[in-house]
Amino acid sequence: MNIFRRKFAFGLVAISLLGSTWAAPVFAEDPPKVALIMKSLANEFFQSMEDGAKAHQAENAAKYTLVTNGIKDETDTAAQIKILEQMVAQKANAIVIAPADSKALVPAIKAAVDKGVIVVNIDNQLDKDALKDKGLVVPFVGPDNRVGAKLVGDHVAKQLKEGDKVAIIEGVSTTFNAQQRTAGYKDAMEAAKITVVGVQSGNWEIEGGNKVTSAFLSENPDLKAVLAGNDSMALGAVAAVKAAGKTGKVLVGGYDNISAVQPLLKDGSLLATADQFGAKQAAFGIEVALKAIADKKTQNDLQEQVKTDVVLVTKDSK
């Protein structure tokens, strides 16, 4: 039994039947088709997610076929909706999606579910009120982003003193995971009595992280740290800190543990990040979808959440 199956078996203990009268899922005699829809494939995190999904499918080739796709721009919600609609038109039996927006994708997901497609949510959790408004239950398979960000924030705070100033670079502000990571950073700073001078969106991108950090540094010459909602923005933040001649004087924290930040962790340019195991998230989400299909469950038969791991990563991590 590989690591995906061991962890998946543990994680699914709580999935239960709710006796729904939802539209019947699309069951096929051939191996079911699963579509994995991600955010920007320019982001290394989603590249690793895609790689993990493909590796899982290769190990289970007789059980299902896999189609993967993603948008070019993290904020291009309309493009992601089109991809979702295309996957429904192409008769996908299940869709595993990392939504670009926590609310805007819900109507398109409702339309897919109404046609019998099983939908599983990973990475960025869909808005609970928006789902409730549509009478939808969409299982979220992923980590607690607030907890993960607090791990990073707590580690950074240990290097600071009470009253020091930090800035937070948020992802796309309409996404639940961006909001939760900001909340986790704030939790850590509040506990350490450190001042948050502001929160600005970097839209998950390197350039956004660079611009926002440059502005924070200009406005706050005594800034001591920058906490970024993902590693792409952290890369931009590190570059801005270096350009300002403040490497080592302004600490940077990130989130995702992508390979591009490993040299920065080693040399101290990035103090810490969080690993939420993107490759495993995709595999866990696919397993939830496959089990639903195999057990002939409907969408509302599924539990609302399956927690996965998130851990702190520093240069001393093994």
N, C-alpha and C positions, 0 to 999 in steps of 0.2 A: 504493500500500500504506500503510495507516494505521499509527499507532504501535503499536497492539495487535498487528497482524500481523507487523510487523518484529521486535518484541521476542519475540513468541511463537515465531517461526521460529527465532530464535537459541536460545531457552531449551529447545526440544524436541529439540535435537541428540542428547541422551543417552537419549531414550526408546527402549526396545528390547523385542523379543519374548522371552519366557521359556518358551514352549511349555507353558503351563498347561492343565490339563483342567477348569478352572473352569466353572461353569454358564454357558450361553450368554447373552449380553446380550440385552436386549429391543430388537430392531431393528424399525423400523416403516417402512411405505411412505411415510407422511406425514412432514413435517418432524419430527424428534425433539423431544420435550418435555424441557427442562432445568429442574430446580428448584434455585433458589438459596436456601439456608437459612442465615440469619445469627443472630447474637446480638441484643442489644437494639437495636431501631430507634430508641430514645430517645437512643442514642449517635450523635453526628454522624458518626463514622467509618463506621458501618454504613449510614447514610443515603447517604453518598458511594459506598460499595460498591454499594448497590442502584442508584444513579443510573448508575454506570459500567456495570453489567450491562445496564441498560435501553438505554443508548446503544449498547452493542455489539450487542444484539439488533436494534435499529432499523437498524443498518448491515448486518445479516445476516438480515433478516426472512424471506427465502426458505429459509434454512438450518435454522432451529429456532424453536420457541416457548419462551417463558420464563415461569416462575412464580416469584415471590419472596415470601419470608415471613421473619419473625423473631419472637423472643420479647420480652416486655415487660421482663422482669427478667433481668439478666446471669446470675443464678444458678439460673434456673428450667430445670434440665436436663430434668425430666419433660415440660415443655411442648414443648421442642425435640424430644424423642423422639417425641411425638405428631405433631408437624408432619412429621417424617421418615416416620413410618408412613402418614400421610395422603397424602404425595407418592407413596409406593409404591402405595398403593391407587388413586390417580388415574393410574396407569400412566406415571409419569415414566420416561423412558429413561435419564436420568442425574441425579444429585444432586451439587451442589457445596455443601459445607457448611463453615461456620466453627463448630466445635463448642463448646458452652458448657462442656464438661468433657472432658478428654483421654482419660479411661478409660470413663466412664459411657455414652458414645454408641456404643462399639464393638460391643456385642451387637446393637443396632438396625441398625447399619450392616452387620453380618454378615448379618442377616436380609434386608436389602435386596439385598445382593450375591447371596445365595442364590437370589433371585428374578430374577436377571439384570440388575439395575440397576447401571450404572457409577457409582461414587462417587469423587469427587475432594475432597480436604481442602485448605482454605485458611485463612489467618489464624492459627489455633491448632492446632498439630500434634498429631495423635492419638498416644497413648502407644505406643511401639514394642513393648514387652513385651506389652501388651494385644492388639495386632494380631497379634503372633507366636503368642500363645496361641490365637487364633481362626484361624490359618493365613491371615491376610489381608494383602494388599498394597494399601495405599491411598495413591496419590501425594499428596505434600504440595507445593502450589504456594504459595510465599511466601518471605519474607526470613529471614535469620538474626537472630532477635530479640536474641540475646546480643550480637552485633556492633553492632546498632543502639543498644542501651542503653549499651554501652561508649562509643560516639561521644558520646552526651549526657553520660555521666559524666565522660569525659575533658575535655570543654569546661567543665563546672562546676568540676572539680578545678583547672583553670588559674587560677580566681579565688580559690582557697583556699590555705591553707598546711598543711604537715605537722602532723598532730595535731588539726586541726579536726574537729568533730563533724557528721555528716550522718545523716539518717534516710531509710529507703526505704519507700515505700508500694507494696505489692504488689497486683496484681489478684487475681482468684479463685485461691487458692493451689493448687487442684487442676488448674489449666490449665498446659500446657507453656509457652505464651508468657509467662505471668506469671513462672514459675520462671526462664525464660531471661533475661528482662529484669532480674530481680533479680540473677541471676548476672553479667550484663554490668555492672550498676552496681557490684557488689562488686569485679569485676575492676579497674575504673577506680579505685575508692577504695583498693584494696590497692596498686596500682601507685604511687599518689600518697602513700601512707602516711597516709591520712585515716581517721579512726575512724567506723565504722558503729555507731551507738548502738542500732539496732533495726530490725526489719522487721515491719510490720503490714499486714494486708490491708484495702484500702478497697473491695474487691468491684467495681472498675472504675467506681464511681459518684462523682459530685460530692460528695454528702453524706458518703460514706465517706471520701473524701480529706480533707474538711474536718474531720471528727471525729478522724481519726487524726493529722492534722497538729496540731490543737489540743492533743491529748494529748502528743505529742512535745515541743511548745513548752513546755508546762507542766512536764514532767519534765526538760527540758534547756534551761534559760534561755540557755545559751551555744551552742545549736544554730546552725550556719552554713548548712545547706542541706537541702532536701528533694528527693528524687528519686522521681518518681511513675511508675508503670508504664503509665499512659496519660494523655491530656490531660484527660479528664473529672476524674480524681482530682487532676490538677495544678490545674485550675480551683478545686476545693475547697481545695487547699493554699494557693493564692495568696490566696483570701478569708480563710483562717485567719491567714495571716501578716499581712495587712492589719489584721485585727481585733485582732491582738496588738501593733500599732504597730511592726512589724519589717520593713516593706517596704524593700528595699534592704539590709537587714542579714542576712536569711535568703534565700538564693537558692533558686529552684525550677526543676527540670528536668522535662520531660514526654515524651510519646511519642505520635505519630500525626499531628501537624501539622494538626489540624482548624481550620476557619475561626474558631471561637470564641476561639482563643488568639492569633490574629494581632495584635489590639490589645495584648495582654499582652507579646508579643515586642517590639513597637515601643517600649513604654514601659519595658521592662526588668523588669516584674513576673515574667515567665517568661524565664529565661535561654536556654533551648534546648529543642528537641523533635526528634523523628526522624520523617521522612516515609517510610512504607512503602507508599505508593501504593495505598490500598485499592480504588479504582475499577479499577485495572489488575489487581490480584490477582483480582478476580471475573472479569474478562474472560479472563485467562490460564487460570484454572481451567475456565471454560466451553470454551475452545479445546481444552484437554486432553481433556475429555469428548467433544466433538464429533469430534475426531480418532480417539478410541478407537471411537466408534460407526461412523464412516465406514470405518475400517480393519477393522471387525468383530473388534476385540480383546476379550478377556475381562479381568476385573479384574486378575488376576495377570500379565497381559501388560505391565502398565504399570511404568515406573520409579518408584522410591520418592520421589524428590524433584526438583523443578524450582525452582531459586533465582531470586528476584526481588530488585529493588534496595531498599536502605534508605539514606537519607542524613541527615546532620545539618542542622538548620535553626536559624538564629539570626536576630537582627534585621538582620544584615549579609548574609544569604543573598539571592541574586538569583533 
